[in-house]
């Protein structure tokens, strides 16, 4: 019954029971066996109904757990939102063509956007993934970095690559980039383009100017989805320069088809100290 329910193989050797199969299915089969053992501590027998009840309970738990899973390329691994705010965010990404998401560091703004994009790519709901970031210095000068233009901008794009490599293996990322299925570029390189059948993500959008934001938003083509993320408390633009992210969210508020999600300190899912750090800086008024 367990084999048929979860598609696993079970082999009994001496006092050990070996279960093989997909990770999630093995976990569920093990949970059923654990429940059977607990039942046997209370009584000396098991009926088929007891086993069926344990299997149904495990299957129901699996359905509940996988309802909000984001299916990515890495086999045996799924990503899911961990807070109510993140669930609202993922729901907005799925049901809107343009989504703005703001929030402090560590709330998963970029990570979940890349995960949803990778899932859409995997299931054929998008043909390309374009990841963009403004190359704005956080107190350091871009021109002082060694190397050619690509070498200079790569440090700014590194967080996007890091998220990508969690969704698919290195060779797949490399192959997709060679074939132009995935493109990771500085925002300035997007001028004059129209992107159809794509998921386009703009990260660190608080560091765009209003004119750059307008340029980016008007790249949206047919059957495409656009995601804009940023933290308005970490603007690295000159003091007299308004943030394109804040400006756009004010101007586009209420337009049908556009979603705005604000993640908060309670949605921080990095190391527990990150939330304490954000709280401390906010109390001191240094943002």
C-alpha positions in Angstrom: 0.0 0.0 0.0 2.8 2.4 0.8 4.7 1.6 -2.4 1.6 2.3 -4.5 0.7 5.5 -2.6 4.1 7.1 -2.8 5.9 5.4 -5.6 8.8 4.3 -3.4 10.7 1.1 -3.0 10.9 -0.6 0.4 13.5 -3.3 1.3 13.6 -5.1 4.6 17.1 -6.1 5.8 17.5 -7.6 9.2 16.1 -4.9 11.6 16.2 -2.1 9.0 13.7 -1.0 6.5 15.3 0.9 3.5 13.1 3.3 1.6 14.3 4.7 -1.8 12.6 7.2 -4.1 12.1 10.9 -4.5 13.0 12.8 -1.4 9.5 14.2 -0.6 7.9 10.8 -1.2 10.4 9.0 1.0 9.7 11.5 3.7 6.0 10.8 3.5 6.5 7.0 3.5 8.7 7.3 6.6 6.0 9.4 8.3 3.5 6.7 7.6 5.8 4.0 9.1 6.4 6.2 12.1 2.7 6.6 12.6 2.3 2.8 12.3 5.0 2.3 15.0 3.3 4.7 17.3 0.0 2.7 16.8 1.8 -0.6 17.6 3.0 0.8 20.9 -0.7 1.1 21.9 -1.9 -2.2 20.4 -0.4 -5.4 19.2 -1.8 -5.4 15.7 -2.4 -3.2 12.6 -5.3 -3.4 10.3 -5.5 -2.4 6.6 -7.7 0.5 7.8 -4.9 1.7 10.1 -2.4 1.8 7.3 -4.9 3.5 5.0 -5.6 6.2 7.6 -1.9 6.8 8.0 -1.4 7.1 4.2 -4.3 9.4 3.8 -3.0 11.7 6.6 0.4 11.8 5.0 -1.1 12.5 1.5 -3.3 15.3 2.9 -0.3 16.9 4.6 1.7 16.7 1.3 -1.1 18.4 -0.6 -1.3 21.2 2.0 2.5 21.7 2.0 2.9 21.7 -1.8 0.0 24.1 -2.4 2.3 27.1 -2.2 5.5 25.4 -3.5 7.3 27.1 -6.4 8.6 24.4 -8.7 12.1 25.1 -9.8 14.7 23.2 -11.8 16.7 21.7 -8.9 15.4 18.2 -8.5 14.0 17.2 -5.1 13.9 20.9 -4.0 11.0 23.3 -3.9 10.9 26.9 -2.7 7.9 28.2 -0.8 7.0 31.5 0.9 7.5 31.4 4.6 5.4 34.4 5.8 2.0 35.8 5.1 3.6 38.8 3.4 5.7 36.5 1.1 2.5 34.5 0.2 0.8 37.7 -0.8 3.8 38.6 -2.9 3.9 35.3 -4.7 0.2 35.4 -5.3 0.6 38.9 -6.8 3.5 37.7 -9.0 1.3 34.9 -10.4 -1.8 36.9 -11.1 -0.4 40.3 -12.3 1.7 41.3 -15.3 3.4 44.1 -13.3 4.3 43.8 -9.7 6.1 46.2 -7.4 7.6 44.9 -4.2 9.2 47.0 -1.5 10.7 45.9 1.8 13.8 45.8 4.0 16.8 43.5 3.3 16.2 39.8 3.8 12.5 39.7 3.0 13.0 37.6 -0.1 12.0 40.3 -2.7 14.5 39.2 -5.3 14.8 35.6 -4.3 11.1 34.8 -4.7 10.9 36.9 -7.9 13.6 34.8 -9.5 12.0 31.6 -8.2 8.6 32.4 -9.8 10.4 33.4 -13.0 12.4 30.1 -13.1 9.1 28.2 -12.5 7.4 30.0 -15.3 10.4 29.3 -17.6 10.4 25.6 -16.6 6.7 25.2 -17.4 6.8 26.9 -20.7 4.8 30.0 -19.6 7.8 32.2 -20.5 10.5 31.9 -23.1 13.1 34.2 -21.6 14.2 35.5 -18.2 15.8 39.0 -18.1 17.3 40.2 -14.8 18.4 43.8 -14.6 20.0 46.1 -12.0 21.0 49.7 -12.0 24.8 50.0 -11.7 24.8 52.6 -8.9 27.6 52.7 -6.4 26.9 52.4 -2.6 29.6 54.9 -1.6 32.2 53.5 -4.0 33.2 54.4 -7.5 32.5 52.0 -10.4 35.3 53.5 -12.5 37.9 52.4 -9.9 37.2 48.7 -10.4 39.6 46.9 -12.6 38.8 45.3 -16.0 36.5 46.0 -18.9 32.9 47.1 -18.8 31.6 43.5 -18.1 34.1 43.0 -15.3 33.0 46.4 -13.8 29.3 45.6 -13.8 29.5 41.9 -12.7 29.8 42.8 -8.9 26.4 44.6 -9.2 24.8 41.6 -10.9 26.2 39.1 -8.5 23.1 38.8 -6.2 21.0 37.9 -9.2 23.5 35.2 -10.2 23.4 33.9 -6.6 19.7 33.6 -6.7 19.7 31.9 -10.1 22.2 29.3 -9.0 19.8 28.3 -6.2 17.1 27.6 -8.8 19.2 25.6 -11.4 22.6 24.1 -11.6 25.6 26.0 -12.9 25.8 24.2 -16.3 22.1 25.0 -17.0 22.5 28.6 -16.1 25.6 28.8 -18.4 23.7 27.0 -21.3 20.7 29.3 -20.9 22.8 32.4 -21.0 24.7 31.2 -24.1 21.4 30.6 -25.8 19.9 33.9 -24.6 17.2 32.2 -22.6 18.6 34.0 -19.5 20.0 37.5 -19.7 21.6 39.3 -16.7 22.3 42.9 -17.6 22.7 46.4 -16.2 19.6 48.5 -16.5 21.2 50.9 -19.0 21.6 48.1 -21.6 17.8 47.8 -21.9 17.1 51.0 -23.7 15.3 50.6 -27.1 14.2 47.0 -26.5 10.8 45.4 -26.4 10.6 42.1 -24.5 7.9 39.6 -25.5 7.2 36.2 -23.8 9.6 37.1 -21.0 9.8 37.6 -17.3 11.7 40.8 -16.6 13.0 41.5 -13.1 14.4 44.9 -12.0 16.3 44.5 -8.7 17.4 47.4 -6.5 14.9 49.6 -8.2 15.2 52.3 -5.5 18.4 53.4 -7.3 16.7 54.2 -10.6 15.7 57.8 -11.6 12.1 58.4 -12.7 13.2 58.6 -16.3 15.1 55.3 -16.0 12.1 53.7 -14.4 9.9 54.9 -17.3 12.4 53.5 -19.8 12.3 50.1 -18.0 8.5 49.9 -17.6 8.0 50.6 -21.3 10.1 47.6 -22.3 7.1 45.4 -21.4 6.0 43.4 -24.4 3.2 40.9 -25.2 2.7 37.9 -22.9 5.4 39.2 -20.6 5.5 39.7 -16.8 7.5 42.4 -15.1 8.7 42.4 -11.5 10.2 45.5 -9.8 11.8 45.1 -6.4 13.6 47.5 -4.0 14.1 49.0 -0.6 13.2 52.7 -0.4 15.2 53.0 2.8 18.4 52.2 0.9 18.6 54.8 -1.9 22.1 55.4 -3.1 21.2 58.2 -5.5 22.3 61.8 -4.9 20.2 63.6 -2.3 18.5 65.9 -4.9 17.5 62.9 -7.1 14.1 61.3 -6.5 13.8 57.5 -6.5 12.2 56.1 -9.6 10.7 53.3 -7.5 8.9 55.6 -5.1 7.8 57.9 -8.0 6.4 55.0 -10.0 4.5 53.4 -7.2 2.8 56.8 -6.5 2.0 57.5 -10.1 0.7 54.0 -11.0 -1.3 53.3 -7.8 -4.7 52.0 -8.5 -4.1 51.0 -12.2 -5.8 47.6 -12.9 -3.3 44.9 -13.6 -0.6 46.4 -11.4 0.1 45.0 -8.0 2.0 46.7 -5.1 3.2 44.5 -2.2 5.0 45.9 0.8 7.0 43.4 2.9 7.8 44.3 6.5 10.4 43.5 9.2 8.3 40.5 10.1 8.9 39.0 6.7 12.7 38.9 7.1 13.8 35.3 6.6 17.6 35.7 6.7 19.7 35.1 9.8 17.7 36.2 12.9 20.2 39.0 13.5 19.2 40.7 10.3 15.8 41.6 11.7 17.4 43.0 14.9 19.8 45.0 12.8 17.0 46.5 10.7 15.0 47.3 13.8 18.0 49.0 15.5 18.8 51.2 12.5 15.1 52.2 12.2 14.9 53.2 15.8 18.0 55.3 15.5 16.5 57.1 12.5 19.6 56.4 10.3 17.6 55.2 7.3 
